[in-house]
Amino acid sequence: MSKIIEIKSRQVFDSRGFPTVQSDVILEDGSIGSSIVPSGASTGSYEACELRDSNPKYLNKSVLNAVENVNHSINNHLKGKNSLEQEKIDQLLIDLDGTNNKSKLGANSILSVSIANCKAAAKSQKKEIFHYLSRDHNYKLPFPLMNIINGGAHANNSLNIQEFMIRPDGANSFSECMQMAFLTIQNLKKLLESKKMNTSVGDEGGFAPNLNSDEDAIDLILDSIEKSGFKPGQDISLCLDVASNELYDGKEYSIITGKKINPAELIDYYASLANKYPIKSIEDPIFEDDWKSWSDLNNKIGNITQIVGDDLFVTNHERLNKGIQESSANAILIKLNQIGTVSETLKTIYLAQTNNFKTIISHRSGDTEDTFISDLAIATKSNQIKTGSLARSERVAKYNRLLKIEEILNNPGMSKL
């Protein structure tokens, strides 16, 4: 009854208006799982390959070949297989592709089928996705990292750091997380309006004002937290995504406007920021191949600040294993489309958690209405989720799904940070 009878795919569009892949997996019992894959803007060079076409009609951004791969090669290969055997399904996809980075079929085509199959299997078993994926059904809600000021590759403004986020550490429920974030965001908007600054939003729903420095952005957020009646660093903490690959020229970093600094100076700069402000998490602070500087930074401030590897690890089991051995970080960002299957993603999550790394489930800047990552965060007991600001429906959809899960589970409380 759980056998796959057909897989259908089509080209649809993501939140940036670029083409992406949507696939449906249809089972013998009538269960259907559907998935739309996201796409990143600032991407690590070790990510699995996103297959796009040389098609001028879509400015070489179309995914028609990836769709074709699903409708023919993948459909023919998986027909008749048991949907409940997720690892076997994913391994068949990996073997069919046969490359190290999924460049033959495309990680976007493979992932669309992997997630859709997981959803179909859960539906076939009449289970919520998070329940179907969970190992022990011991559930807690994750803390959201909300990107409320956008810079870097996510916004056309003067800021170097890509994301300025808030994390409502003092909340006792996910509903309270949302209420605290809502107040802070609305007060930030009022502050920007009072200063005659732009309140349009970037790719991930955060405001994108032009400011004199990145520290000005931090000060604005701290002011907004206080105006909302909360204590910075206690009720609500600051979190940064530097996206340092975008700021590195091969020798130096342009994180400070009008000045370039070397890796040692960059580490000192982060230490000074962490001492000056209630910054509890810094993502991608160093270039993805400078493993030594990652270790140096983690050794210096990892006891007071979460050091998060995104481009460094790209949800890859082998790269994470190296990071564990070298103490390169103490947390990992998890993005399904960096690796390309549900099973490989779970393998990386469990390796991280076994080695006391925090796992943060993440969206991409070009995202969709698909809410699978909300269920993934619950199922894997990941204590944080990063899915944008409280704006733009493709971001809010993930938060709304978590609110529904909180209701389903009768408010099981929050994970430990």
C-alpha positions in Angstrom: 0.0 0.0 0.0 3.0 2.3 0.5 4.5 1.6 -2.9 5.3 4.6 -5.2 3.2 4.5 -8.3 4.2 7.8 -9.9 6.4 10.9 -9.4 5.5 14.1 -11.1 7.5 17.3 -11.2 7.1 20.8 -12.6 8.8 24.2 -12.7 7.4 26.7 -10.2 8.8 29.9 -8.6 10.4 30.8 -5.3 10.2 33.9 -3.2 12.7 35.8 -5.3 10.7 35.0 -8.4 13.3 32.5 -9.7 12.3 29.1 -11.1 12.5 26.1 -8.8 11.4 22.5 -8.7 8.2 21.1 -7.2 7.6 17.3 -7.1 4.8 15.1 -6.1 5.2 11.5 -4.9 2.0 9.4 -5.3 1.5 6.2 -3.5 -0.6 3.1 -4.1 -3.0 4.0 -1.3 -3.6 7.4 -2.7 -1.3 9.3 -0.4 0.5 12.2 -2.0 3.5 14.2 -0.8 4.5 17.4 -2.4 7.7 19.5 -2.0 9.1 22.7 -3.4 12.8 23.2 -2.9 14.4 26.5 -2.0 17.5 28.3 -3.3 20.3 30.3 -1.7 21.8 33.7 -2.5 25.1 33.5 -0.6 26.1 29.9 -1.2 29.1 27.8 0.0 31.3 26.4 -2.8 31.0 22.9 -1.3 27.2 22.8 -1.5 25.5 20.1 -3.6 24.9 21.2 -7.2 21.7 23.1 -8.1 20.9 22.2 -11.7 19.8 25.1 -13.9 19.5 25.4 -17.6 21.3 27.5 -20.2 18.0 29.0 -21.3 17.9 32.7 -22.2 14.1 32.8 -21.8 14.6 32.5 -18.0 18.1 34.3 -17.9 19.7 30.8 -17.5 17.8 30.3 -14.2 15.2 27.7 -15.4 15.1 24.2 -13.9 13.4 22.4 -16.8 16.2 19.8 -17.1 15.9 19.1 -13.4 12.1 18.7 -13.8 12.7 16.3 -16.8 15.1 14.3 -14.7 12.4 13.7 -12.1 9.6 13.0 -14.6 11.7 10.4 -16.4 14.9 9.0 -14.8 13.8 9.3 -11.2 10.2 8.3 -11.8 11.2 5.2 -13.7 13.9 4.3 -11.1 11.6 4.6 -8.0 8.3 3.2 -9.3 7.2 0.2 -7.2 9.6 1.0 -4.4 8.4 1.2 -0.7 8.0 4.8 0.3 8.5 3.9 4.0 12.1 3.0 3.4 13.4 6.6 3.3 17.1 5.7 3.5 16.8 3.2 0.7 14.9 5.7 -1.5 17.5 8.4 -0.9 20.4 5.9 -1.6 18.7 4.9 -4.8 18.6 8.6 -5.8 22.3 9.1 -4.8 23.3 6.0 -6.8 21.3 7.0 -9.8 23.0 10.4 -9.9 26.5 8.8 -9.3 28.4 12.1 -8.7 29.9 13.5 -5.5 27.9 16.7 -5.6 24.6 15.5 -7.3 25.6 17.4 -10.5 24.1 14.9 -12.9 20.5 14.9 -11.8 20.7 18.1 -9.7 20.4 18.3 -6.0 17.2 20.3 -6.5 15.6 17.5 -8.4 16.8 14.8 -5.9 15.8 16.8 -2.8 12.3 17.6 -4.2 11.7 13.9 -4.5 13.3 13.0 -1.1 11.2 15.4 0.8 8.0 14.6 -1.1 8.5 10.9 -0.5 8.9 11.6 3.3 5.7 13.6 3.3 3.8 10.9 1.3 5.1 8.2 3.7 4.0 10.2 6.7 0.5 10.7 5.2 0.3 7.0 4.4 1.0 6.2 8.0 -1.6 8.8 9.1 1.1 10.6 11.1 2.3 14.2 11.3 5.6 14.6 9.5 7.5 15.5 12.8 6.0 12.4 14.4 6.9 10.1 11.5 10.5 11.3 11.5 11.1 11.4 15.3 13.3 8.8 17.0 11.8 9.1 20.5 8.7 11.4 20.3 10.2 13.6 23.0 9.2 17.0 21.7 10.2 20.6 22.4 9.8 23.8 20.4 12.9 25.5 18.9 13.8 29.1 19.5 13.5 31.3 16.4 16.4 33.3 15.1 14.6 36.2 13.3 16.4 38.2 10.7 15.1 41.7 11.4 17.7 43.8 9.6 19.0 42.6 6.2 22.4 43.5 4.7 25.1 42.0 2.5 23.8 39.8 -0.3 20.2 39.9 1.1 19.7 43.7 0.6 20.7 46.5 -1.6 22.1 48.7 1.2 25.2 49.9 3.0 25.5 47.1 5.6 28.3 44.5 5.4 27.0 41.9 7.8 24.3 39.9 6.0 21.8 39.3 8.9 21.1 40.9 12.2 18.8 38.6 14.1 17.0 38.4 17.4 16.5 35.3 19.5 13.8 35.5 22.3 15.8 33.5 24.9 13.5 34.5 27.8 10.3 33.0 26.2 8.6 30.0 27.9 6.6 29.0 24.8 6.9 29.4 21.0 3.8 31.6 21.1 5.6 33.8 23.5 8.6 33.9 21.2 6.4 35.2 18.5 4.8 37.8 20.7 8.2 39.1 21.8 9.6 39.2 18.3 6.4 40.9 17.0 6.7 43.8 19.5 10.5 44.2 18.8 10.0 44.3 15.0 7.1 46.8 15.2 9.1 49.0 17.5 12.1 48.8 15.2 9.8 49.9 12.3 8.6 52.9 14.3 12.2 53.8 15.1 13.2 53.6 11.4 10.2 55.7 10.5 11.0 58.3 13.1 14.5 58.6 11.6 13.0 58.9 8.1 14.7 55.6 7.1 13.5 53.1 4.6 11.2 50.4 6.0 11.2 48.2 2.9 12.3 44.6 3.5 15.0 42.4 2.1 14.9 38.8 0.8 14.2 37.4 4.2 11.7 39.9 5.5 14.0 42.1 7.6 14.3 45.8 7.1 17.0 47.1 4.8 17.9 50.6 5.9 21.1 52.5 4.8 23.1 53.1 8.0 26.6 54.5 8.6 27.9 51.3 10.1 26.9 47.8 11.1 27.1 48.8 14.8 24.4 51.4 14.1 22.2 48.5 13.1 23.0 46.7 16.4 22.2 49.8 18.4 18.9 50.3 16.6 17.9 46.7 17.5 18.9 47.1 21.1 16.8 50.3 21.3 13.9 48.4 19.8 14.2 45.6 22.4 14.2 48.0 25.3 11.3 50.0 23.9 9.4 46.7 23.8 9.9 46.3 27.5 12.6 43.6 27.3 16.2 43.2 28.5 18.8 42.8 25.8 20.9 39.7 26.4 18.4 38.3 28.9 14.9 38.4 27.3 16.1 38.8 23.8 19.7 38.2 22.4 21.4 39.4 19.3 22.6 36.9 16.6 24.6 37.7 13.5 25.2 36.0 10.1 28.3 37.6 8.7 28.4 35.5 5.4 32.1 36.2 5.4 32.8 34.5 2.1 31.1 37.5 0.5 33.5 39.9 2.4 36.8 38.1 1.8 39.2 39.0 -1.1 41.6 36.1 -0.5 43.7 37.9 2.1 41.5 40.4 4.0 38.0 41.1 5.1 35.9 44.2 4.4 33.6 43.8 7.4 34.4 47.4 8.6 33.3 50.0 6.2 36.3 51.8 4.6 38.9 49.4 6.1 40.3 45.9 5.4 41.4 43.6 8.2 43.3 40.3 8.3 42.0 37.1 10.0 43.7 37.8 13.3 42.3 41.3 13.4 38.9 39.9 12.4 38.9 37.5 15.4 39.8 40.4 17.7 36.9 42.4 16.2 34.4 39.7 16.9 35.7 39.4 20.5 35.3 43.1 21.0 31.7 42.9 19.6 30.8 40.0 21.8 32.1 41.9 24.9 30.4 45.1 23.9 27.0 43.7 22.9 24.7 40.8 24.0 25.7 38.8 20.8 24.9 35.1 21.5 25.5 33.7 18.0 27.8 34.4 15.1 27.3 32.5 11.8 29.9 32.2 9.1 32.4 34.6 10.8 35.3 33.3 8.7 36.0 32.2 5.1 34.9 28.6 4.5 38.4 27.2 3.9 40.3 28.9 6.7 39.9 26.1 9.3 42.6 27.4 11.6 41.0 30.8 12.0 37.7 29.1 12.8 39.4 27.1 15.5 41.1 30.2 16.9 37.8 32.1 17.0 36.0 29.2 18.7 38.7 28.8 21.2 38.6 32.6 22.0 34.9 33.3 22.3 33.1 29.9 21.9 32.5 29.7 25.6 30.3 32.8 25.5 29.0 32.9 21.9 27.6 30.3 19.6 29.9 29.9 16.6 27.9 28.6 13.7 29.2 26.8 10.6 27.1 27.2 7.5 29.3 27.6 4.4 32.0 25.8 6.4 30.0 22.6 6.9 27.3 22.8 4.1 25.3 20.2 6.0 28.0 17.7 4.9 28.8 14.8 7.3 32.5 14.7 6.3 33.1 18.4 6.6 31.3 18.4 10.0 33.4 15.5 11.2 36.6 17.6 10.4 35.1 20.5 12.2 34.4 18.4 15.3 38.0 17.1 15.3 39.5 20.6 14.9 37.0 22.4 17.3 36.1 24.7 14.4 32.7 25.7 15.8 30.1 24.7 18.4 27.0 24.8 16.2 25.9 23.9 12.6 23.3 25.4 10.3 21.3 22.7 8.6 20.0 23.3 5.1 18.5 20.4 3.2 19.4 21.7 -0.2 23.1 21.9 0.7 23.4 18.1 0.8 20.3 17.0 -1.2 18.4 14.3 0.7 16.5 13.9 3.9 18.6 10.9 5.0 21.9 12.7 4.6 20.5 15.7 6.4 19.5 13.5 9.4 22.9 11.8 9.4 24.6 15.2 9.8 22.2 16.4 12.5 22.7 13.3 14.6 26.5 13.5 14.2 26.4 17.1 15.4 24.2 16.4 18.4 26.2 13.4 19.4 29.2 15.7 19.6 27.4 18.5 21.6 27.0 20.8 18.6 23.8 22.8 18.5 21.7 22.2 15.4 19.9 25.2 13.7 17.4 24.2 11.0 17.4 26.9 8.3 15.5 28.2 5.3 17.2 29.8 2.2 16.9 33.4 1.0 15.0 32.1 -2.0 12.4 30.1 -0.2 8.9 28.8 -0.8 5.6 28.1 1.0 6.9 24.6 1.9 7.0 24.2 5.7 8.9 20.9 5.9 11.8 22.5 7.9 9.4 23.3 10.8 8.6 19.6 11.2 12.3 18.7 10.8 13.2 21.0 13.7 10.7 19.3 16.0 11.5 15.8 14.9 15.3 16.2 15.4 15.0 18.1 18.7 17.0 21.0 17.1 16.8 23.8 19.6 16.8 26.7 17.1 15.2 27.5 13.7 16.2 30.2 11.3 13.5 31.2 8.9 13.5 34.9 8.4 11.6 37.8 9.9 7.9 38.1 10.7 7.2 39.3 7.2 6.7 37.7 3.8 4.4 34.7 3.7 7.1 32.1 2.8 8.8 33.0 6.1 5.7 33.3 8.2 4.4 30.0 6.9 7.1 28.2 8.9 6.3 30.1 12.1 2.6 29.4 11.6 3.3 25.7 11.2 5.3 25.7 14.5 2.3 27.4 16.2 0.1 24.7 14.9 2.5 22.0 16.1 2.7 23.7 19.5 -1.1 23.4 19.7 -1.1 19.7 18.5 1.5 18.9 21.2 -0.4 20.9 23.8 2.5 23.3 24.5 5.4 20.9 25.3 7.7 23.8 26.2 10.9 25.1 24.7 14.2 23.4 24.0 17.2 24.2 26.1 19.6 26.8 24.6 
